[in-house]
Amino acid sequence: MNTWNNTIGRVAFINCDPLFHNLSEQWNVLAAPPSWLTGHVLRRDCIIAPIPAADYASNHDKLVLIPDIGIGSEGEVGSVLLFGAKPIDEMKTIALPSDSASSVALLKYLLRVKGLPMNYITTGPDYELMMGRADGALLIGDRALEVAKAFPDMVRLDLGQAWTERHQLPMIFGVFVARRDTPLEQVHAAHRALLGNLEDFERDGPKRDAVIRWSMERSDLTYERLDQYYGEVFNRLNERHVEGLRAFLIEACELDGEPEFAW
């Protein structure tokens, strides 16, 4: 049985770069799409990992939330976008990506409360393929940022902005989790490593600059756009962010009970 092996999961998008840039070499880093990381945590491939908040709701009996860190926005997120050649209320079919449960749950919730019936298909996260099969395409992460740069007139909805406008709360797309049976001292150590990196990013201008340049190497985005993006997306969670997370888990994901943190 795998026993975690000092490994921390990392989502294979730039939205966690402030946490993982130049992480100590004592840690192994397992990079994967968000929903894949859920399986890795459940299989004990890593101590903690960021997964879609909706996946936590589906596996809350096996997982606990890690405090202080996550992936969220308040208002525009810029990287969770619905694209389309027509207005949303004229769409009949939307193509959904297969790599993030939270964005899918949020889109379905937002359209349901607006009373808009919709047919959904699931595809790989390829913009041209999705738009060839549906009226709209939901994309997340680096792909959403890059498609929005190439086709700004096709953006129909920023899901983070839509959630905040409706609830006056932040939207937490990703949460760090651990299995309930993970030794707590290992969870604390991984948490300290990531939080320390984030604190450096928040208070040290050269560190922020280095993170942005590291993100530039792995995306097609400019320094200016990434500097803006790291103002739209945040990785530190406070009590108000947890309130937004709780609302999403209960209302959109139908979590039965309260979210539970490791401490």
N, C-alpha and C positions, 0 to 999 in steps of 0.2 A: 504493500500500500504506500502510495506517495505520502510523504510527511512534510510537504510544503517547501523544503530545501531553500529557505531564505529567499523566496521568490515573491515579488510584488507584481500583480497584473497592471498593465497600462493600456488604456484604450488607444487604438491605432489612429487617433486623430490628434490635431495640435491643441485641442482644448484642455489638455492636462499638462502641457509643456512646462508651465511654471512649477509644477510639482516634481517633474521628473528630470529636468535639465541638470546634468552633472550630478546625478544621484550617486551617493557613495558606492564604490565598487564592491562593498560587502553585500550588496543586494543584486540578485538576478532580476531582470525585468522581462516579463512575458507580455509582448504586445499583440493585441488581437482586436477585432471589432467588438463593440460593446456587448452584444448578446452572446458572443462566443465566450466572453470572460465569465459570464454567469456559469456556464458549464465547467470552466476551469476551476472556479472557486468551489463548486459543489464536488468536484473530483479531487480536491486537495492539491491542485497544481500550484496554488499560490496562497499566501497568507491572507492578503487582502487584495481587493481589486475594485475599480469603478465599473459598475454595471448599470443598465437602465433602471430607473426607479420603478418602472412597471414590473421588471423581473424580480425585484425585491418583494413586491406585493404578491407575486405568484409563488414565491419560495420563502415567505416570512417565517414559516415553521422551522426552516433549516438554517436561516441566516440572521445575523444581527447587523445593524447599521453602525458605522464608525463615525464618531462625532467630528465636527469642525471642517471636514473637507468633502467636496463633491463637485458637481458641475451645474451651474445655474445661471439665471439671468433675471433681470428685472426690467421689463420693457423689451426692446428689440434684442434678439439674440444673434441674428445675422447668419446663423448656421443651422437653423431648423426651419426650412422654408417649403411652402407649397408653390410649385410652378404651374403655369397653364397658359394656353392661348386664348382663354375665354374667362369671364367672371366665374367665381365659385358657384353662384346660384344657377349657372347654366351648365355646369359639369354634370355628367352622368356616371363617369368612372374615374377613379383615382388609382394610380399605381403606387404601391407602398414598398419601401425598401425592406430587405430581409434582415438588416443588421441592427435595428434599434427598436425595442418594444415601447419605450416611453413616447417617442415622437408619434408612433402609430396610435397608441392609446389616447394621446392628447388630441390629435387631429380628429379621431372618431368622436371623442367627447365634445369638442368644439362644434362640429357639424351637427351632432345629435341635439345639443341644447339650442342650436339655431333652427332646428326643425328641417334640416336639409337632408333628404334621403340620398344615399350614395352607394354605388357598387364599388367594391375594392378588389384589386388584384395584387398579388405579391410577386415582385421581380427582384433581380439583382439591381443594385443601385447605379444604374447606367441611364443618364438623362435621355439620350436619344432613343434607347430601347423603350423606356417608360413612356415617353411622349408619343411613340409610335403605336402604343397599345391602349392609351387612356387619354382622357381630356386633361388630367392633371398628374403631377409627379411630386411626391414628397421626398426631399433629400435632406441629409443631415451632414454635419461636420465639414471637412475640407471640401467635399464635393459640392455641397450647397454654396459655400463661399465662392468657389471657383465658377460654378454655373451662374451665380448671381452677378459675378463680374462680367461674364461673357454675354449674358442675356438679362440685363436688369429689368427690361420691360415685361418679362415673363413671370416675375415674382408676384404672386397673388396674396400670400399671407405669410407673415412672420409669426410662428406659433407662440414664441415667447411673449411677444407683444400682445397677441390676442388673449392669452391667459391672464396677463397682468391687467389688461383693460377690463376683463370680466370680473376678476376677483380682488383687484388691488393688492395682489400678493406676488412675491417672486415665484418663478417657475424653476423647480429643481429637476433637471433632466436625468442626471446621473448621481448615484450614491456609491460611496465606498462601503463594502460589506466584508464580513468574514463568516465562515461557518461557525455555528454555535459551539462546536467542539474544538475549535482552534485554541491552542494554549494562549492565555491572555497576555503573557509576557512577550510573546512573538507579535501579537497584534499591536501592543503598545509600542514596541520597537519600530515596527513598520510605520505606524502612525507618526511617531516622533521624526522619523527621517523625512517623510513627505511634508509634514507641517513645517519643519525647519527650512526646507527648500522654499516653500511658499512664503515664509516670513522674509527670507532674503530677497525674493522677487518683489515683495511689497514695499520694502524699505530701502533697497539698494538700486540706484539708477543704473549702474553698470551691469548688475545682474539682470535687470529688466531688459536692457539693451541686448545682452547676450541671448536671452530666451527668445526675443523677437527675431534675432538673426538666425538662431537655430531653427525656428519655425519657418523662416524664409527658405531655408535649404530643402525643406520637405513639403513645400506648397508653391503655388503659382501666385502668391499674394505679395503685395508691396509692404515695405516697412510701415508706411503710414496706415494701411488697412489693418495690419496686424496690431499695431499700437492701439487703434480704435477697437479692434476685436477684443483685446484684453481689458477693455473697459466695459464691453457689452457682456462678456462672459466672466464669471468669477468662480474661484475654487474654494473660497473660505465661506463656511456656513455659520450664521449666527441664529439667534432664537427666532427672528422673523422669517428667515429662510426655512427653518424647520417648520414653521407654521404653514408656509406655502407648500412644502413637501407633504405635510400631513393632509392638507386639503386635496392635493392631487391624488395621493394614494387612496383616499377614501372616496372622493367624488368620481374621479376618472377611472381608477383601477379597482374600485369596489373592495378595498381592503377591509376585512372583517376584524376590527380591533384597532389598537393603537400601534404605530411604528415603534420598534424597540431598539434602543442603542446599547452598545456593548458596555458603556459606562456613562 
